[in-house]
Amino acid sequence: MKTTPVPVVFLLVLASVPVPCDSSQPPVLGLEALPETRSLFAPLDDVHLLSSGLLQLGQSMREFVQKTKGQINTIFQKLNIFDRSFVRLTALAGEIKESEEELKQTAAVLNTHNEEIKELSEKISVKVESILQEKGQLLNKVEIMEEKLSSLSVDLVTVRQAAEINSLREVIQRQEQSINNLLAAMVEQGRHLDHQTMKIKLLEEKLAASASAQETFEKMAEVSMSELPTAAPFLTSDTSSSTTMSEMNILFAADFPSDCSELFDRGERANGTYAIKPNGSEPFMVFCDMSRGRGATVIQQRRDGSMNFDQPWEKYENGFGELQGEFWLGLKKMYSLASQGNSVLHIQLEDWKQNRHFIEYRFYLEGPVSNYAIRLVYLSGSLPNPLSNHTGVVFSTKDRDNGRHWASRCPHPQSGGWWFSSCGDTNLNERYSRVRANGRSERRRGIQWRSGRKTSHSFAFTQISIRPMDSVNSL
């Protein structure tokens, strides 16, 4: 809508008003007397300046909106990451709680067994004391009888008195035998108590580790949502912190065996996990194989490929896996066993038709300063010997190549930790191969035992164990 300018209207109004005038002079409009008026329109330059400023303001607003949208999208992305991480942590917490409940139940069962063994030991102690008292009384009677006999002549000893003396001697001998049996039973109960105490200690350590993991999860779940826009980075995870069972220090007096062979000599015949204490070492749990007429300490076992053996140096040094399944005992523990001297390394392999084979070596292992260098002397076996060139070879892993850089020189990369001597060596810690659905051959399954450049045998089960040299020979 157009508006009539105010100054023009004002002039028209003045022009229409009659003005008195003389007859001698013509009427004249006094324009000079009108006041000077200002225009209500802004100058054209100001309008251009204002429009330019408005355009710049609109462009800035547009950039601000786009930047805000980008920040909102970033926040949504971080929220999605947080949701996924929270779900994973929730699942992990559930698993930790289940493991903790199982450990608590096992600890409760072991404590119950421990209490029963203690009660049985107390009963045995009471019975031994009563037997010792009876023995003392019988000895007193025998002494009195001997004094009486010594005062009498040999001719006066009657048959009845001689029979009574003989019966007393038999009673004393039976009592001594009973005492010896009870003492042996007490020693055996003490050994069982030591094993139960060791298992309880290990379970307590595992419970402490589970509690630490639960506390870490709770701290991560307390991240404030208000810090999402400014968090950089938003979520971090620390996987380097772990609780190592090898650092625990068990300080109590116990008669632990030095290895599984000593356990076998003490009468143990069942395969399973036991606590041992090699010379100069702390106690630790091992799996003992008692099935070949002697006890052997198992240091490696593989049966189905469920455990990943492609682990770093730290894992191979301290051990990994489950003793009842697939595991590697650890170089430190192997060194403590081999340091006792006169060790035999027994390798047992089982093919896919359940046929078993073995090979044995005289075994020497150096310490961590020498990177656990191995020395082997062939003894016997039903397999070809592929480890004849392994004297003085050091142990290497994927993150610590202590040898001649076979990992970088070989056409196929080495997997797992082993005493690598050359490319293509037999490696019982390599990747466990499985046949594909369209596989035509079973030769590449499981673990490969290579006896030459072009000859290899496939095995489904491997077990490496250590025993003393003077034990019973392998069957």
C-alpha positions in Angstrom: 0.0 0.0 0.0 1.4 3.4 -1.0 1.3 6.4 1.5 1.0 10.0 0.5 4.0 11.9 1.7 3.1 14.2 4.7 4.9 17.3 3.3 2.9 17.3 0.0 -0.4 17.0 1.8 0.6 19.9 4.1 1.4 22.1 1.1 -1.9 21.2 -0.6 -3.8 22.2 2.6 -2.1 25.5 2.8 -2.8 26.2 -0.9 -6.5 25.8 -0.4 -6.8 28.2 2.5 -7.8 31.8 1.4 -5.5 34.6 2.3 -6.7 38.3 2.7 -4.9 40.7 0.4 -5.0 44.4 -0.7 -6.7 45.4 -3.9 -3.6 47.0 -5.2 -1.4 44.0 -4.9 -2.1 40.5 -6.2 -2.4 37.8 -3.8 0.9 36.0 -3.2 1.4 32.7 -1.5 4.0 33.1 1.3 6.1 30.1 0.7 9.1 31.6 2.3 7.4 31.5 5.7 6.8 27.7 5.6 9.1 25.8 8.0 11.7 23.4 6.4 10.6 19.7 6.8 12.8 16.5 6.9 12.1 13.5 4.6 10.8 10.4 6.4 12.5 8.0 3.9 16.0 6.7 4.6 18.8 7.4 2.1 19.4 4.8 -0.5 22.9 4.0 0.8 21.5 3.3 4.3 19.0 1.0 2.8 21.7 -0.9 0.9 23.9 -1.1 4.0 21.0 -2.4 6.1 20.1 -5.0 3.5 23.7 -6.1 3.3 23.8 -6.5 7.1 20.6 -8.5 7.0 22.0 -10.8 4.3 25.2 -11.4 6.3 23.1 -12.1 9.5 21.0 -14.6 7.6 24.1 -16.4 6.2 25.5 -16.5 9.8 22.3 -17.9 11.1 22.3 -20.6 8.4 25.9 -21.6 9.2 25.0 -21.7 12.9 22.0 -24.0 12.2 24.1 -26.3 10.1 26.8 -26.5 12.7 24.2 -27.2 15.4 22.8 -30.0 13.3 26.3 -31.5 13.0 26.8 -31.3 16.8 23.4 -33.0 17.4 24.3 -35.8 15.0 27.7 -36.3 16.8 25.8 -36.4 20.1 23.4 -39.1 18.8 26.4 -41.1 17.5 28.1 -41.0 20.9 24.8 -41.9 22.6 24.6 -45.0 20.3 28.2 -46.0 21.2 27.4 -45.5 24.8 24.2 -47.7 24.5 26.2 -50.5 22.8 29.0 -50.3 25.3 26.5 -50.3 28.2 24.8 -53.4 26.9 28.2 -55.2 26.5 29.2 -54.2 30.0 25.8 -55.3 31.4 26.3 -58.7 29.8 29.9 -58.9 31.2 28.6 -58.0 34.6 26.1 -60.8 34.4 28.8 -63.3 33.5 31.0 -62.1 36.3 28.2 -62.5 38.8 27.5 -66.0 37.6 31.2 -66.9 37.9 31.3 -65.4 41.3 28.3 -67.5 42.4 29.9 -70.6 41.1 33.1 -69.8 42.9 31.3 -69.1 46.1 29.4 -72.4 45.9 32.7 -74.3 45.2 34.4 -72.5 48.1 31.4 -73.4 50.4 31.7 -77.1 49.3 35.5 -77.1 49.9 35.0 -75.4 53.3 32.5 -78.1 54.2 34.9 -80.8 53.2 37.6 -79.1 55.2 35.5 -79.0 58.3 34.7 -82.7 57.9 38.4 -83.6 57.5 39.2 -81.5 60.6 36.5 -83.3 62.6 37.8 -86.7 61.4 41.4 -85.6 62.4 40.2 -84.6 65.8 38.5 -88.0 66.3 41.6 -89.8 65.1 43.8 -87.8 67.5 41.4 -88.7 70.5 41.6 -92.3 69.5 45.4 -92.2 69.2 45.6 -90.7 72.7 43.4 -93.4 74.1 45.5 -96.1 72.4 48.7 -94.6 73.7 47.2 -94.6 77.2 46.3 -98.3 76.9 49.7 -99.0 75.5 51.2 -97.3 78.6 49.1 -99.4 80.9 50.0 -102.6 79.1 53.7 -101.7 79.3 53.3 -101.2 83.0 51.7 -104.6 83.4 54.4 -106.2 81.4 57.1 -104.5 83.5 55.4 -105.8 86.7 55.1 -109.2 85.2 58.8 -109.2 84.2 59.8 -108.2 87.7 57.7 -111.0 89.1 59.3 -113.4 86.7 62.8 -112.2 87.5 62.2 -112.8 91.2 61.1 -116.4 90.6 63.1 -119.3 89.5 62.9 -120.4 86.0 61.6 -123.8 87.1 58.7 -122.2 88.9 57.3 -120.4 85.8 54.0 -122.1 85.0 52.6 -122.7 81.6 49.7 -120.4 82.4 52.0 -117.5 83.2 54.0 -118.0 80.0 50.8 -118.0 78.0 49.7 -114.8 79.7 53.0 -113.2 78.9 52.8 -114.2 75.2 49.2 -112.9 75.0 50.3 -109.6 76.5 53.1 -109.3 73.9 50.6 -110.0 71.1 48.2 -107.4 72.4 51.1 -104.9 72.6 52.2 -105.7 69.0 48.6 -105.3 67.7 48.3 -102.0 69.5 51.5 -100.7 68.0 50.3 -101.8 64.5 47.0 -99.9 65.1 49.0 -96.8 66.2 51.2 -96.9 63.1 48.1 -97.3 60.9 46.4 -94.3 62.6 49.5 -92.2 62.3 49.7 -93.0 58.6 46.0 -92.1 58.2 46.6 -88.8 60.0 49.5 -88.0 57.7 47.3 -88.7 54.7 44.5 -86.5 56.1 47.0 -83.7 56.6 48.0 -83.9 53.0 44.3 -83.7 51.9 43.9 -80.7 54.2 46.8 -79.0 52.5 45.3 -79.6 49.1 41.9 -78.3 50.2 43.5 -75.3 51.8 45.4 -74.6 48.5 42.2 -74.8 46.5 40.4 -72.5 48.9 43.2 -69.9 48.6 43.0 -70.0 44.8 39.2 -69.6 44.9 39.6 -66.6 47.2 42.0 -65.0 44.8 39.5 -65.6 41.9 36.7 -64.1 44.0 38.8 -61.0 44.7 39.5 -60.7 40.9 35.8 -61.0 40.2 35.0 -58.3 42.7 37.6 -56.0 41.2 36.1 -56.5 37.7 32.6 -55.8 39.1 33.9 -52.6 40.8 35.5 -51.4 37.5 32.2 -52.0 35.7 30.2 -50.0 38.2 32.7 -47.1 37.8 32.3 -47.1 34.0 28.5 -47.2 34.3 28.5 -44.0 36.4 29.6 -41.8 33.4 27.4 -38.7 33.4 25.2 -38.2 30.3 25.6 -34.4 30.6 29.3 -34.7 29.6 28.5 -36.3 26.2 28.7 -33.1 24.0 32.1 -32.1 25.3 33.6 -35.6 25.9 36.7 -36.2 23.6 36.9 -39.1 23.4 33.5 -40.0 24.8 34.2 -43.6 25.9 37.5 -45.3 26.6 38.2 -48.9 27.7 41.3 -50.0 29.6 42.1 -53.6 28.7 45.7 -53.6 30.0 44.8 -54.0 33.7 44.5 -57.6 34.8 44.9 -59.6 38.0 47.6 -62.3 37.6 47.3 -65.3 39.8 51.0 -65.9 39.6 51.6 -62.8 41.9 49.9 -64.3 44.9 52.1 -65.2 47.9 50.9 -68.2 49.9 52.6 -68.2 53.2 51.6 -71.3 55.2 53.4 -74.4 56.2 52.4 -77.4 54.1 54.0 -80.6 52.9 53.4 -80.0 49.1 54.8 -82.5 46.6 57.5 -81.3 44.2 55.6 -82.7 41.2 53.0 -85.2 40.1 55.6 -88.1 40.3 55.9 -87.6 44.0 52.1 -87.5 44.3 52.0 -90.9 42.6 54.6 -92.3 45.0 52.4 -91.1 47.9 49.5 -93.2 46.6 47.5 -90.9 44.3 46.2 -92.7 41.3 43.5 -90.4 39.9 44.0 -87.9 37.0 43.1 -84.4 38.0 44.3 -81.0 39.4 46.7 -80.9 42.4 48.8 -78.4 44.2 52.6 -78.8 43.9 55.6 -76.9 45.1 58.8 -77.5 43.1 62.1 -76.6 44.9 62.6 -72.9 45.2 59.1 -72.1 43.9 55.7 -71.0 45.3 52.8 -73.5 45.2 50.7 -73.7 42.1 48.0 -75.9 40.6 48.8 -78.4 37.8 47.0 -81.2 36.0 48.5 -84.7 36.8 48.4 -87.6 34.4 48.5 -90.8 36.5 47.5 -93.2 33.6 50.8 -94.6 32.5 52.0 -96.3 35.7 53.6 -93.1 37.1 52.8 -89.5 37.7 53.5 -86.9 35.0 53.1 -83.1 35.3 51.2 -81.9 32.1 52.5 -78.6 30.7 50.4 -78.5 27.5 47.2 -80.0 26.3 45.1 -79.5 23.2 42.0 -81.5 22.2 39.5 -79.5 20.1 40.9 -76.1 19.3 38.6 -74.3 21.8 41.6 -72.3 23.2 43.4 -69.7 21.0 47.2 -70.5 21.3 48.3 -67.4 19.3 49.1 -65.5 22.5 51.8 -62.8 23.4 55.0 -63.4 25.3 53.5 -62.5 28.7 50.7 -65.2 28.4 53.2 -67.9 27.4 55.5 -67.0 30.3 52.7 -67.0 32.9 50.4 -69.6 31.4 46.8 -69.6 30.0 43.8 -71.8 29.5 41.9 -74.2 31.8 43.6 -77.2 33.4 40.7 -79.5 32.7 40.7 -78.5 29.0 43.2 -76.9 26.7 46.0 -75.0 28.4 49.7 -73.9 28.5 51.2 -74.2 32.0 53.7 -71.3 31.6 57.4 -71.1 31.0 58.1 -69.9 34.5 56.5 -73.0 36.1 58.1 -75.3 33.5 61.5 -73.8 34.4 60.8 -74.5 38.1 60.0 -78.1 37.3 62.9 -78.6 35.0 65.3 -77.0 37.5 64.9 -80.0 39.8 67.1 -82.0 37.3 66.9 -85.3 35.4 63.7 -84.4 33.6 62.1 -86.3 30.7 59.8 -84.5 28.2 57.0 -86.9 27.1 54.9 -85.9 24.0 51.8 -87.9 23.5 49.7 -87.6 20.2 46.4 -89.1 19.2 45.2 -89.3 15.6 41.6 -89.1 14.3 41.2 -92.9 14.7 42.1 -92.9 18.4 45.6 -94.4 17.8 48.1 -93.0 20.3 51.8 -92.3 19.6 54.5 -90.9 21.8 58.1 -89.6 21.8 60.4 -88.9 24.7 63.4 -86.6 25.2 65.9 -85.9 27.9 64.9 -82.4 28.8 66.8 -79.3 29.9 65.3 -75.7 30.0 67.2 -72.5 30.8 65.8 -69.5 32.6 64.2 -66.2 31.5 67.6 -64.5 31.1 68.4 -67.0 28.2 64.8 -66.7 26.9 64.0 -70.3 28.0 66.5 -72.0 25.7 65.8 -75.7 25.3 68.1 -78.7 25.0 66.6 -82.1 23.9 68.3 -85.5 23.7 66.2 -88.2 22.0 65.3 -91.2 24.1 62.6 -93.3 22.5 59.2 -93.2 20.7 56.9 -94.4 18.0 57.1 -91.2 15.9 59.8 -89.7 13.7 62.0 -87.2 15.5 61.5 -83.7 14.0 63.2 -81.9 17.0 66.7 -83.1 16.5 68.0 -79.6 15.7 66.4 -77.9 18.7 69.5 -77.8 21.0 70.0 -74.3 22.3 66.9 -72.9 20.5 65.2 -70.0 22.4 61.4 -69.5 22.8 59.7 -66.9 20.6 56.2 -65.5 20.2 54.4 -63.2 17.7 55.4 -60.1 19.7 58.9 -61.2 20.8 61.0 -62.9 18.2 64.1 -64.0 20.1 65.5 -66.3 17.4 66.7 -65.6 13.9 63.7 -63.6 12.8 61.9 -66.6 11.4 58.6 -64.7 11.6 59.7 -62.2 9.0 61.8 -64.6 6.8 59.3 -67.4 6.4 56.8 -67.4 3.5 54.0 -68.4 5.9 53.9 -66.5 9.2 54.4 -68.6 12.4 51.5 -69.0 14.8 51.7 -69.4 18.6 54.7 -69.5 20.8 57.4 -72.2 20.3 61.1 -73.0 20.0 61.4 -72.0 16.3 64.5 -73.3 14.6 63.5 -73.0 10.9 60.6 -72.3 8.7 58.0 -75.1 8.7 59.1 -76.7 12.0 56.8 -78.9 14.0 54.9 -76.5 16.3 52.5 -78.1 18.8 51.2 -74.6 19.7 50.2 -73.6 16.2 46.7 -72.8 15.0 44.3 -75.8 15.4 43.0 -76.5 11.9 39.4 -77.6 11.2 38.2 -79.2 7.9 35.9 -77.0 5.9 32.4 -78.2 4.8 33.8 -79.0 1.3 37.1 -80.4 2.5 38.3 -83.4 0.6 41.1 -84.5 2.9 41.6 -84.9 6.6 45.3 -84.5 6.5 45.1 -80.8 7.3 43.0 -81.2 10.5 44.1 -80.5 14.0 47.9 -80.2 14.7 50.6 -81.1 12.2 53.6 -83.3 13.2 56.1 -82.7 10.4 58.9 -85.3 9.9 60.2 -83.8 6.7 59.8 -81.0 4.2 56.9 -82.9 2.4 55.8 -85.3 5.1 53.4 -84.5 8.0 50.9 -86.3 10.2 47.6 -84.8 11.5 46.7 -85.3 15.1 43.5 -84.4 17.1 45.0 -84.5 20.6 48.4 -83.4 22.0 49.7 -83.6 25.5 53.2 -82.6 26.7 54.3 -83.6 30.2 57.4 -83.7 32.4 58.5 -86.5 34.7 61.7 -87.3 36.5 64.3 -89.5 34.7 64.2 -92.2 37.4 60.5 -92.9 37.1 59.0 -96.0 35.6 59.5 -96.2 31.8 56.7 -95.3 29.5 54.4 -98.1 28.4 
